[in-house]
Amino acid sequence: MQRRDLLKAASAAAAAMAVRPLAARADDVPGDASGDAPIQADVVVVGGGTAGTVAAIQAARAGAKTVLIERGSQLGGTMTVGGVAFPGLFHAWGKQVIAGIGWELVTQTVKLDGGTLPDFKKKSRRHWEQQVLINPHLYAVLAEEACIAAGVSIRYYEFPLSVERKADGWMVESVGPGVRKRIACRQLVDCTGGGDVVGMLKLERLREDETQPGSMLFKVGDSFRAGRERLQAVYVHGADSSTSASRTRATIAGRQAMLKQIRKGLARKRLVQVQPEAAFRESYRIRGETVITHDDYVSGRKFDDAVCYAFYPVDLHTRSGVKPKPLADGVVPTVPLRALVPKGSRNILAAGRCVSSDRLANSGLRVQASCMAMGQAAGAAAALAAKRKTTPLDVPFDDLTRLLRDHDAIVPERPRK
Ligand SMILES: Cc1cc2nc3c(=O)[nH]c(=O)nc-3n(C[C@H](O)[C@H](O)[C@H](O)COP(=O)(O)OP(=O)(O)OC[C@H]3O[C@@H](n4cnc5c(N)ncnc54)[C@H](O)[C@@H]3O)c2cc1C
């Protein structure tokens, strides 16, 4: 064959390949050979943010076939996409009170990034001194690696379109660009931040008329050294994470507020970093089987079904700013399992900032270390409930605490009767 004929033949072959339909189906994800049949899972976690990533890893490490649905393209949620990359608080009054999978991911990130941890022995009332500065880019990748190693099936760019109750669990219809997939599971864990799945199921949620502002995080200057410094922030009043429309409004408002600041005072400095979307402090909270009150929080009530500690000042942001109110010496609040279980529900838990609590208690409970600890507890309860074909509140509590401790979580001792 002449060289010219060879080139002609090669380009004809390339053209034929270009129009040949793809062998892989558009809704295939790695490891999913289910075709049109529903994927069978034990646990579905919705939302791969601060709490959800940890919930999914815990459920999978406990042996549950776990699917994680995340509407974005990376894990970490507010910590990474929001740019709030200073998780706290793992320590209270000089002692570690939250550990487990969240702590593992945070310390791995700091180590690989060559960063340093604060001096936790210092019994400081300045809570920000005890927050860990992490490189959010690295955290997202390490969290993803840990999910994959645990066997979690991650579905990015998807969100649940419908969730239907079944006799033995749920049928979730998950959609994304080019994908419409049914997933049958025994247990659901809602880690969407604002309890989106709980809302879809018409289970009760709590919400204030005026919510705390969100923030748009950005940096002007010569450079931004992720993991070594914090971003700047402008408040976004009325920021609401409930729908794509309200998220759009908040993100545009955040960018405009940032631009105004740049135009006003920072003109000689370059914009070097802007987060892709606004970060949200408050929207819906679930109404759980119990509601943690401000009094429970500031008195450090030891719930008899406490699954983790939480530690942070009462930290309510308003139009006039924030004045954190530190907890009294020695006080360490706890989070009961019943605050992670939507009232009147079966086979569903929720974890993260949507924890069942009144507004002031929530302003302290919503922070990252506490969200991670709640996520781990919810993942463990979901895995055990799926295994035993029961609902989370019927899992023997000692089995739950044993599983959590086996996975390095710190669980409060049960108060003596
Ligand atoms: C500006 C700001 C400053 C803060 N400062 C601190 C601080 O200094 N220290 C601290 O520890 N905490 C701080 N917090 C609080 C803390 O960051 C958040 O409350 C916490 O990260 C929330 O965790 P989460 O898991 O509930 O939600 P997120 O981390 O927001 O995760 C929710 C995830 O769910 C996904 N999702 C949402 N809806 C759907 C859906 N329908 N389908 C699929 N996926 C969905 C989202 O994409 C996201 O990944 C701050 C928060 C803000 C906004």
Ligand as a Chemical Component Dictionary entry (heavy atoms), coordinates in Angstrom:
data_LIG
# 
_chem_comp.id                   LIG 
_chem_comp.type                 NON-POLYMER 
_chem_comp.pdbx_formal_charge   0 
_chem_comp.three_letter_code    LIG 
# 
loop_
_chem_comp_atom.comp_id 
_chem_comp_atom.atom_id 
_chem_comp_atom.alt_atom_id 
_chem_comp_atom.type_symbol 
_chem_comp_atom.charge 
_chem_comp_atom.model_Cartn_x 
_chem_comp_atom.model_Cartn_y 
_chem_comp_atom.model_Cartn_z 
_chem_comp_atom.pdbx_ordinal 
LIG C1  C1  C 0 -18.123 30.776 56.850 1  
LIG C2  C2  C 0 -18.115 29.637 57.795 2  
LIG C3  C3  C 0 -17.153 29.602 58.798 3  
LIG C4  C4  C 0 -17.088 28.504 59.647 4  
LIG N1  N1  N 0 -16.096 28.435 60.593 5  
LIG C5  C5  C 0 -15.837 27.266 61.208 6  
LIG C6  C6  C 0 -14.675 27.099 61.996 7  
LIG O1  O1  O 0 -13.920 28.037 62.211 8  
LIG N2  N2  N 0 -14.406 25.860 62.510 9  
LIG C7  C7  C 0 -15.257 24.827 62.303 10 
LIG O2  O2  O 0 -14.946 23.723 62.738 11 
LIG N3  N3  N 0 -16.420 24.970 61.633 12 
LIG C8  C8  C 0 -16.718 26.168 61.059 13 
LIG N4  N4  N 0 -17.871 26.331 60.330 14 
LIG C9  C9  C 0 -18.936 25.319 60.385 15 
LIG C10 C10 C 0 -18.681 24.103 59.542 16 
LIG O3  O3  O 0 -17.764 24.357 58.504 17 
LIG C11 C11 C 0 -19.975 23.529 58.926 18 
LIG O4  O4  O 0 -21.082 23.677 59.775 19 
LIG C12 C12 C 0 -19.762 22.053 58.628 20 
LIG O5  O5  O 0 -18.651 21.914 57.774 21 
LIG C13 C13 C 0 -21.006 21.461 57.995 22 
LIG O6  O6  O 0 -20.761 20.106 57.719 23 
LIG P1  P1  P 0 -21.894 19.222 57.020 24 
LIG O7  O7  O 0 -21.289 17.899 56.773 25 
LIG O8  O8  O 0 -23.158 19.327 57.796 26 
LIG O9  O9  O 0 -22.169 19.971 55.638 27 
LIG P2  P2  P 0 -21.179 20.232 54.422 28 
LIG O10 O10 O 0 -19.755 20.116 54.813 29 
LIG O11 O11 O 0 -21.625 21.529 53.830 30 
LIG O12 O12 O 0 -21.499 19.026 53.446 31 
LIG C14 C14 C 0 -22.713 18.878 52.771 32 
LIG C15 C15 C 0 -22.404 18.121 51.477 33 
LIG O13 O13 O 0 -23.607 17.664 50.899 34 
LIG C16 C16 C 0 -23.603 17.935 49.513 35 
LIG N5  N5  N 0 -25.012 18.052 49.139 36 
LIG C17 C17 C 0 -25.900 18.975 49.572 37 
LIG N6  N6  N 0 -27.115 18.700 49.079 38 
LIG C18 C18 C 0 -26.996 17.583 48.330 39 
LIG C19 C19 C 0 -27.913 16.789 47.582 40 
LIG N7  N7  N 0 -29.215 17.101 47.526 41 
LIG N8  N8  N 0 -27.441 15.687 46.931 42 
LIG C20 C20 C 0 -26.115 15.355 46.975 43 
LIG N9  N9  N 0 -25.212 16.079 47.680 44 
LIG C21 C21 C 0 -25.654 17.159 48.361 45 
LIG C22 C22 C 0 -22.805 19.216 49.382 46 
LIG O14 O14 O 0 -22.275 19.368 48.082 47 
LIG C23 C23 C 0 -21.720 18.987 50.430 48 
LIG O15 O15 O 0 -20.605 18.308 49.911 49 
LIG C24 C24 C 0 -18.019 27.438 59.514 50 
LIG C25 C25 C 0 -19.009 27.499 58.520 51 
LIG C26 C26 C 0 -19.070 28.582 57.669 52 
LIG C27 C27 C 0 -20.098 28.602 56.588 53 
# 
loop_
_chem_comp_bond.comp_id 
_chem_comp_bond.atom_id_1 
_chem_comp_bond.atom_id_2 
_chem_comp_bond.value_order 
_chem_comp_bond.pdbx_ordinal 
LIG C1  C2  SING 1  
LIG C2  C3  SING 2  
LIG C2  C26 DOUB 3  
LIG C3  C4  DOUB 4  
LIG C4  N1  SING 5  
LIG C4  C24 SING 6  
LIG N1  C5  DOUB 7  
LIG C5  C6  SING 8  
LIG C5  C8  SING 9  
LIG C6  O1  DOUB 10 
LIG C6  N2  SING 11 
LIG N2  C7  SING 12 
LIG C7  O2  DOUB 13 
LIG C7  N3  SING 14 
LIG N3  C8  DOUB 15 
LIG C8  N4  SING 16 
LIG N4  C9  SING 17 
LIG N4  C24 SING 18 
LIG C9  C10 SING 19 
LIG C10 O3  SING 20 
LIG C10 C11 SING 21 
LIG C11 O4  SING 22 
LIG C11 C12 SING 23 
LIG C12 O5  SING 24 
LIG C12 C13 SING 25 
LIG C13 O6  SING 26 
LIG O6  P1  SING 27 
LIG P1  O7  DOUB 28 
LIG P1  O8  SING 29 
LIG P1  O9  SING 30 
LIG O9  P2  SING 31 
LIG P2  O10 DOUB 32 
LIG P2  O11 SING 33 
LIG P2  O12 SING 34 
LIG O12 C14 SING 35 
LIG C14 C15 SING 36 
LIG C15 O13 SING 37 
LIG C15 C23 SING 38 
LIG O13 C16 SING 39 
LIG C16 N5  SING 40 
LIG C16 C22 SING 41 
LIG N5  C17 SING 42 
LIG N5  C21 SING 43 
LIG C17 N6  DOUB 44 
LIG N6  C18 SING 45 
LIG C18 C19 SING 46 
LIG C18 C21 DOUB 47 
LIG C19 N7  SING 48 
LIG C19 N8  DOUB 49 
LIG N8  C20 SING 50 
LIG C20 N9  DOUB 51 
LIG N9  C21 SING 52 
LIG C22 O14 SING 53 
LIG C22 C23 SING 54 
LIG C23 O15 SING 55 
LIG C24 C25 DOUB 56 
LIG C25 C26 SING 57 
LIG C26 C27 SING 58 
# 
